[in-house]
Amino acid sequence: MAKSHIEWTEQTWNPTTGCDKVSQGCKFCYAEVFAKRLQSMGVKKYENGFELTLHPEALNLPRRWKPSIIFVNSMSDLFHEKIPLEYIQQVFKVMNECPQHQFQVLTKRAELLEEYAPALKWTSNIWMGVSVENQDMVFRIQHLKRTPAKVKFLSLEPLLGPLTNLDLQGIDWVIVGGESGKNARRMEESWVLDIKHQCESANVPFFFKQWGGKNKKRNGRKLNGRIYDQMPAIIRKTEPMLF
C-alpha cells in the first residue's frame, strides 16, 4: 500500500506519473522534485523523471487494498492533455468497481475535465476537485460544476492570493494550504480566514492543511489556535480518518 503523508487522504495511487506546468501554482511543484529524486535513486517507475508516463501495470492495485481514502495521481494530473481518454476511462472503471474506497481526483486542467466528463461513469465514491491558487484560476470552479461528479471539492493550495466571493454553491469540500519548500511563497492569514468565513456562510466543510514555508512541520496547521479538518459527510461511509 502506498500510504500517504498528505493530511486529507490515506493512500496514493499513481496510474500515471509526470506532468507539465500550466499555471503559477505549478512553479515549485513538489511532485516534480520528488520524481527527480526517485529517478536519481534508480526507482524504475520514475526512470523517465517527471516526463508524463502511463503505468497500466498499476491500474488494478486498489482492487487489492483494504477500504481507504485514495488520492489518485498525486504525482501527475489525470486530465493531462497527453493522456488518452480511453486510459482515463480505464482508471474510472477501476474506481467504479471498487466501491469500498473513496477516490479523490484533482486537476488543474478543468476545461478538459468538463469535455471528458460525459464519457466517464461518475459513481458516488469518486470525489472530483480542481486546484485554484489565485483569482485568475477561479474559472476552474465553473468547469467542475458542469460535471456529473457526485462530490465536488476545491484545493486552494498553494494559496497565492486572496480569493473573494467564491461561488461555493454545489461545492462539497474546500481545502486550503500554503506552499512548502525552500522557495515557498507567503500565504497571508487574512486570505485563509476570509475563505473559512465563506465556507461557514455556505455550510461547506473547511480543511486547513498547512501554513507551509521552508519548515512546514514547525509552522504546523493550526488556524486561530485549532485544527480545522472537516471532511464531506460522505466520508462516514468509510473507516474514520486518522490524523
SULSULGI-V189259 format. One record per pair of residues at least 4 apart in sequence whose C-alpha atoms are under 8 Angstrom apart, sorted by the first residue. I is the first residue (numbers start at 1). J is the second residue. D is the distance in whole Angstrom. If there is no record, write none. Layout:
<<I;J;D> <I;J;D>>
This chain:
<<1;11;7> <1;65;7> <2;11;5> <2;12;6> <2;13;7> <3;10;6> <3;11;4> <3;12;6> <4;9;7> <4;10;5> <4;11;5> <4;12;6> <5;9;8> <5;10;8> <6;10;7> <7;209;6> <7;243;7> <8;207;8> <8;209;7> <8;229;8> <9;69;6> <9;70;6> <9;71;6> <9;241;8> <10;68;6> <10;69;5> <10;70;6> <10;71;8> <10;241;8> <11;68;7> <11;69;6> <11;70;5> <11;71;6> <12;70;5> <12;71;5> <12;72;6> <12;73;7> <12;74;6> <13;58;8> <13;61;8> <13;62;8> <13;70;7> <13;71;6> <13;72;5> <13;73;6> <13;74;7> <14;55;8> <14;58;7> <14;72;6> <14;73;4> <14;74;7> <14;75;7> <14;76;7> <15;54;6> <15;55;5> <15;56;6> <15;57;8> <15;58;5> <15;59;6> <15;72;8> <15;73;7> <15;91;7> <16;52;7> <16;53;6> <16;54;4> <16;55;5> <16;73;6> <16;75;8> <16;76;6> <16;77;8> <16;78;7> <17;46;8> <17;50;7> <17;51;7> <17;52;6> <17;53;5> <17;54;7> <17;55;8> <17;73;7> <17;75;5> <17;76;5> <17;77;8> <18;31;8> <18;32;7> <18;35;8> <18;49;7> <18;50;4> <18;51;5> <18;52;4> <18;53;6> <18;75;6> <18;76;5> <18;77;8> <19;32;8> <19;50;6> <19;51;6> <19;52;5> <19;75;8> <19;76;5> <19;77;7> <19;80;7> <20;51;8> <20;52;8> <21;26;5> <21;27;7> <22;26;7> <22;108;8> <23;27;7> <24;133;8> <25;29;8> <25;133;6> <25;157;7> <25;158;6> <25;160;8> <28;183;7> <28;184;8> <29;33;7> <30;34;6> <31;35;6> <31;74;7> <31;75;5> <31;76;8> <32;36;6> <32;49;8> <32;50;6> <32;75;8> <33;37;6> <34;38;6> <35;39;6> <35;46;6> <35;49;6> <35;50;6> <35;75;8> <36;40;6> <36;46;8> <36;49;5> <36;50;7> <37;41;6> <38;42;6> <38;43;6> <38;46;6> <38;49;8> <39;43;6> <39;44;7> <39;46;5> <39;47;5> <39;48;7> <39;49;5> <42;46;8> <42;47;7> <43;47;7> <46;50;7> <48;52;8> <48;53;7> <52;76;8> <52;82;8> <54;83;8> <55;59;7> <59;90;8> <59;91;7> <59;94;7> <60;64;8> <60;94;7> <61;65;7> <62;94;8> <62;98;7> <63;94;8> <63;98;6> <66;100;8> <67;100;5> <67;101;5> <67;238;7> <67;239;7> <68;100;7> <68;101;5> <68;102;6> <68;238;7> <68;239;7> <69;101;6> <69;102;5> <69;103;6> <69;104;7> <69;238;8> <70;101;7> <70;102;6> <70;103;5> <70;104;6> <71;103;6> <71;104;5> <71;105;6> <72;78;8> <72;103;7> <72;104;6> <72;105;5> <72;106;8> <73;77;6> <73;78;6> <73;105;7> <73;106;8> <77;106;7> <77;107;6> <77;108;8> <77;109;8> <78;83;7> <78;88;7> <78;105;8> <78;106;8> <78;107;7> <79;83;7> <79;88;8> <79;107;6> <79;109;6> <79;112;6> <79;113;6> <80;109;7> <81;112;7> <83;87;7> <83;88;7> <84;88;7> <85;89;6> <85;116;7> <86;90;6> <87;91;6> <88;92;6> <89;93;6> <89;119;8> <89;120;6> <90;94;7> <91;95;7> <92;96;6> <92;120;7> <92;121;7> <92;122;8> <93;97;6> <93;121;8> <94;98;6> <95;99;7> <95;101;8> <95;103;7> <95;123;8> <95;125;8> <95;126;7> <96;121;7> <96;122;8> <96;123;6> <96;125;8> <99;125;6> <100;238;8> <101;125;7> <101;238;7> <102;125;5> <102;126;6> <102;127;7> <102;235;8> <102;238;8> <103;125;6> <103;126;5> <103;127;6> <104;126;6> <104;127;5> <104;128;6> <104;129;7> <105;126;7> <105;127;6> <105;128;5> <105;129;6> <106;128;6> <106;129;5> <106;130;5> <106;131;7> <106;155;8> <107;113;8> <107;129;6> <107;130;5> <107;131;6> <108;130;6> <108;131;5> <108;132;8> <108;140;8> <109;113;6> <109;130;8> <109;140;8> <110;114;6> <110;130;7> <110;140;5> <110;141;8> <110;143;6> <110;144;6> <111;115;6> <111;140;7> <111;143;6> <112;116;6> <113;117;6> <113;143;7> <113;144;7> <113;147;8> <114;118;8> <114;143;6> <114;144;7> <114;146;7> <114;147;6> <116;120;7> <117;147;6> <117;148;7> <118;147;8> <118;148;8> <122;126;7> <122;148;7> <122;149;6> <122;150;7> <123;149;8> <123;150;7> <124;149;8> <124;150;5> <124;151;7> <125;150;8> <126;149;7> <126;150;7> <126;151;7> <127;149;7> <127;150;7> <127;151;5> <127;152;6> <127;153;7> <128;144;8> <128;149;6> <128;151;6> <128;152;5> <128;153;6> <129;144;7> <129;152;6> <129;153;4> <129;154;5> <129;155;7> <130;140;7> <130;141;7> <130;144;7> <130;153;7> <130;154;5> <130;155;6> <131;140;8> <131;154;6> <131;155;5> <131;156;6> <131;157;7> <132;137;5> <132;138;6> <132;140;7> <132;141;8> <132;154;7> <132;155;6> <132;156;5> <132;157;7> <132;159;8> <133;137;7> <133;156;5> <133;157;6> <133;158;6> <133;159;5> <133;160;6> <133;161;7> <134;138;7> <134;156;8> <134;159;6> <134;160;6> <134;161;5> <134;162;7> <134;163;6> <135;161;7> <135;162;7> <135;163;6> <135;164;8> <138;142;8> <138;166;8> <139;143;7> <140;144;6> <141;145;6> <141;154;8> <141;167;8> <142;146;6> <143;147;7> <144;152;7> <145;152;8> <145;170;7> <145;171;8> <151;171;8> <151;172;6> <152;170;7> <152;171;5> <152;172;5> <152;173;7> <153;171;6> <153;172;6> <153;173;5> <153;174;6> <153;175;8> <154;171;8> <154;173;6> <154;174;5> <154;175;6> <155;174;6> <155;175;5> <155;176;6> <156;174;7> <156;175;6> <156;176;5> <156;177;6> <157;175;7> <157;176;6> <157;177;5> <157;178;6> <157;179;7> <158;176;8> <158;177;6> <158;178;5> <158;179;5> <159;176;7> <159;177;6> <159;178;6> <159;179;7> <159;187;6> <160;178;8> <160;185;7> <160;186;7> <160;187;6> <161;187;7> <161;188;8> <161;191;7> <162;191;5> <162;192;8> <163;191;7> <163;194;8> <163;195;7> <164;194;8> <164;195;8> <165;198;8> <166;198;7> <168;199;8> <168;202;7> <168;204;8> <169;202;7> <171;204;7> <172;204;6> <172;205;7> <172;232;6> <173;204;6> <173;205;5> <173;206;6> <173;207;8> <173;231;7> <173;232;6> <174;199;8> <174;204;7> <174;205;6> <174;206;5> <174;207;6> <175;206;6> <175;207;5> <175;208;6> <175;209;7> <176;192;7> <176;206;8> <176;207;6> <176;208;5> <176;209;6> <176;210;8> <177;208;6> <177;209;5> <177;210;5> <177;211;6> <177;212;7> <178;185;8> <178;186;7> <178;187;6> <178;209;8> <178;210;6> <178;211;5> <178;212;5> <178;213;7> <179;184;5> <179;185;6> <179;186;7> <179;187;8> <179;211;7> <179;212;5> <179;213;6> <180;184;5> <180;185;8> <180;211;8> <180;212;4> <180;213;4> <180;214;6> <180;215;7> <180;216;6> <181;212;8> <181;213;6> <181;214;5> <181;215;7> <181;216;8> <182;213;7> <182;214;5> <183;213;8> <183;214;7> <184;212;7> <184;213;5> <184;214;6> <185;213;7> <186;213;7> <187;191;7> <187;211;7> <188;192;7> <189;193;6> <190;194;6> <191;195;6> <192;196;6> <193;197;6> <194;198;6> <195;199;6> <196;200;6> <196;206;6> <197;201;6> <198;202;6> <199;203;6> <199;204;5> <199;205;7> <199;206;6> <200;204;6> <200;205;8> <200;206;8> <205;230;5> <205;231;6> <205;232;6> <206;228;7> <206;229;7> <206;230;5> <206;231;7> <207;228;5> <207;229;4> <207;230;5> <207;231;7> <208;221;7> <208;222;8> <208;223;8> <208;227;7> <208;228;5> <208;229;6> <209;221;6> <209;229;8> <210;216;7> <210;219;8> <210;220;6> <210;221;4> <210;222;8> <211;216;7> <211;219;6> <211;220;6> <211;221;6> <212;216;4> <212;217;8> <212;219;7> <212;220;8> <213;219;7> <215;219;6> <216;220;6> <221;227;6> <222;226;5> <222;227;5> <222;228;7> <223;227;6> <223;228;7> <231;235;7> <235;239;8> <235;240;8> <236;240;7>>
